[in-house]
C-alpha cells in the first residue's frame, strides 16, 4: 500500500513539473514605435502558427488615441488605427505574444501605412532577445486611371458619331 501511495505521489509531482516546463510562455515586445511620420494604420502579424498575439497596449501621448483589433480568430495578426502620427517614434505600442514553448524563435512582420507610402519590416525573436530591422519603403507609382482612358475614348467616339451623322 505504501508503494502505491509513493508511486502516485511521485507521478503527480512529475506531472506538475512537466506541466510547468511545457506550459506556454508570454513574450514581451516592448519599445516598438512607428518609423515614419504621418502613419495612420499599422499592422503586425506572426508568421509561425504556434505563436499568437496576446495583447497590445499603447503608451501615453499620441498613442492613447489609437486602438487595435484582431484581424481574425487565429490571433496571429492585429491592426492598429488612429490619427496621423506627428513624427517618428510618436506611436509606441507594447505587445505580448504567447508561445507554446519557453524557448522559441519566431518572427513578426509589420507594416506602417502613411500618405502614399508603405513601410515594412521584420522583427526577430531569437534566443530570448529581439532583433529589429529597419523598414523598407515602397512607393507605389500612380498609374493613369482606366476611367480617364475610358472617358477619353467615349468622348472621341461621340465626336466621331457627331461628325459623321450631323453634317
C-alpha positions in Angstrom: 0.0 0.0 0.0 2.9 2.4 0.8 4.4 1.6 -2.6 1.2 2.6 -4.4 0.9 5.8 -2.4 4.5 6.8 -3.1 4.2 5.9 -6.8 1.0 8.0 -7.0 2.6 11.0 -5.3 5.8 10.8 -7.4 3.6 10.6 -10.6 1.6 13.7 -9.6 4.8 15.6 -8.9 6.3 14.6 -12.2 3.1 15.7 -14.0 3.2 19.1 -12.3 6.9 19.6 -13.1 6.3 18.7 -16.7 3.3 20.9 -17.0 5.2 23.9 -15.7 8.1 23.2 -18.1 5.9 22.6 -21.2 3.4 25.4 -20.4 3.0 28.4 -22.7 5.4 31.3 -22.4 4.5 35.0 -22.6 7.0 37.0 -24.6 7.0 40.8 -24.4 7.8 43.1 -27.3 8.4 46.5 -25.8 9.6 49.9 -27.0 8.4 49.3 -30.6 7.5 52.5 -32.4 6.5 54.0 -35.8 9.4 54.7 -38.2 7.8 57.3 -40.4 5.7 60.4 -39.7 2.0 60.6 -40.8 1.3 56.9 -40.0 -2.4 56.3 -39.6 -2.5 52.5 -39.8 -0.1 49.8 -38.5 -0.4 46.0 -38.8 1.7 43.3 -37.3 1.4 39.6 -37.9 3.2 36.5 -36.6 4.3 34.0 -39.3 4.6 30.9 -37.1 1.3 29.2 -36.5 2.1 28.3 -32.9 2.6 31.9 -31.7 -0.3 34.3 -31.1 -0.6 37.9 -30.1 -2.0 38.1 -26.5 -2.4 41.8 -26.1 -1.4 45.3 -27.3 -1.0 48.3 -25.0 -0.3 51.8 -26.1 1.8 54.2 -24.0 0.7 57.8 -23.2 0.8 60.7 -25.6 -0.4 60.3 -29.2 -0.6 56.5 -28.7 -3.6 57.0 -26.3 -5.7 58.0 -29.2 -5.1 54.7 -31.1 -7.0 51.4 -30.9 -6.3 47.9 -32.0 -8.3 44.7 -33.0 -7.5 41.2 -34.2 -7.7 40.6 -37.9 -9.2 37.1 -37.5 -9.8 34.4 -34.9 -6.3 33.0 -35.0 -5.0 36.0 -33.1 -1.9 36.0 -35.3 -2.4 39.5 -36.6 -3.6 42.8 -35.3 -4.5 46.2 -37.0 -3.9 49.4 -35.1 -5.5 52.6 -36.2 -5.6 56.2 -35.1 -4.9 59.8 -36.1 -1.9 60.6 -38.2 1.3 60.4 -36.1 3.1 63.7 -35.8 6.6 62.3 -36.2 8.8 59.2 -35.9 8.5 57.5 -32.5 5.1 59.0 -31.7 3.2 55.8 -31.6 4.6 53.3 -29.0 2.7 50.0 -28.7 3.9 47.2 -26.4 3.0 43.7 -27.4 2.6 40.4 -25.6 3.0 37.1 -27.5 2.0 33.7 -26.4 4.3 30.8 -27.4 3.8 27.1 -26.6 7.5 26.8 -25.6 9.6 28.9 -23.3 12.5 28.9 -25.7 11.0 29.6 -29.1 12.4 31.6 -32.1 9.9 33.4 -34.3 9.5 36.4 -36.4 7.0 39.2 -36.6 6.2 41.0 -39.8 5.0 44.6 -39.7 3.7 47.4 -41.9 3.0 51.1 -41.5 0.7 53.0 -43.8 1.0 56.7 -44.3 0.2 59.1 -47.1 1.0 57.1 -50.2 3.9 55.2 -48.5 4.1 51.7 -47.0 6.9 50.9 -44.7 7.5 47.2 -43.9 10.0 45.2 -41.9 10.6 42.1 -39.8 11.4 41.7 -36.1 13.1 38.5 -35.0 12.8 36.9 -31.5 16.0 34.8 -31.3 17.4 33.3 -28.1 15.2 35.3 -25.8 16.2 38.7 -27.5 14.5 40.9 -30.1 16.5 41.8 -33.2 14.9 44.7 -35.1 15.1 45.5 -38.7 14.8 48.8 -40.4 11.8 49.3 -42.7 11.7 49.2 -46.4 9.8 52.0 -48.1 7.7 51.1 -51.1 6.5 53.9 -53.2 3.6 52.9 -55.4 3.7 54.7 -58.7 0.4 56.3 -59.6 -0.8 54.9 -62.9 -3.2 56.7 -65.3 -6.6 55.5 -64.1 -8.5 53.4 -66.6 -11.5 55.6 -66.0 -9.7 58.6 -67.6 -8.9 56.4 -70.7 -12.4 55.2 -70.9 -13.8 58.7 -70.6 -11.5 60.0 -73.3 -12.4 57.0 -75.6 -16.1 57.7 -75.1 -15.7 61.4 -75.9 -13.8 60.5 -79.1 -16.5 58.1 -80.2 -19.2 60.7 -79.6 -17.1 63.3 -81.6 -16.8 60.8 -84.4 -20.5 60.0 -84.5 -21.4 63.7 -84.4 -19.1 64.5 -87.3 -20.3 61.5 -89.3 -24.1 61.9 -88.9 -24.7 65.6 -88.3 -23.1 67.1 -91.4 
